[in-house]
Amino acid sequence: LMLGLLSCTKDNDPAPNSNIEGLWVGTYAVDGYPNLGQQYFSYVIKADGTLVTDSKGSGKQNLCTGTWILNGTTVAFSYAVVYSQAGDEGIVQTSTATWDKASKLTGAYQNSNGDNSTGTFTLTKVN
């Protein structure tokens, strides 16, 4: 008599979104202005699908609120400027990033109104 045993292992990965939630800090660059170099950029990704961003372009702060959606390792973000030392309130930005499921988000952004600028960013998870 031969018995076959099947073993199932439970995937010990945490809930799909749990590692992406938190504070991400890094830099962004504007495609049309390479002379500006890398500028400060951060995301606070919240469990409820909302997002807060903080950036400093040429030393002027911009704060945004918005949403995020995760599909595999691709994250889509959409947010609007709610405070700006540069007078950019109301500009809406969309971005897409690749999440390496460890500690990096690498992506590109585009302003959907205002100056329609584009650029890239890299963020590292801090907390």
Steps between C-alpha positions, in 0.01 A plus 500: 500500500640836398380820656565834350534792732438851386635783696375850476707784628343821594650800332658689786502829314317770690176639364559630144497870589657492846862553395422791271323703766714751685745783443708505181774763452720576202546731207343603172633660184316714245556384140499851351733648763803273551691797644275483811649163594338272755230657719349375830187282469300282741181292511298394801305200372203421724309173543169660400623569143588864564831675457677816616802631311759759598746641250741789479575640156769767504454518877125569481270254674197332338254282692254275318222257590366220286455128451697190402420159350730196504488239223770238551820702521363802312362790701289778347474832684282806443523814714438874500706784645320637807782728624783653301760766574531531122129566438431160343178424690256298291758332276414131465780248461486133409783254539573134455770316690650155525512368855778250566312366808802573716586863526488686166241679288629612161276683258398788280254785547307742284308817583161471335442875507712805570836471324450132397853419619628145527778338698624201695533410866657245732379450856628279782275373778591663831222378729 
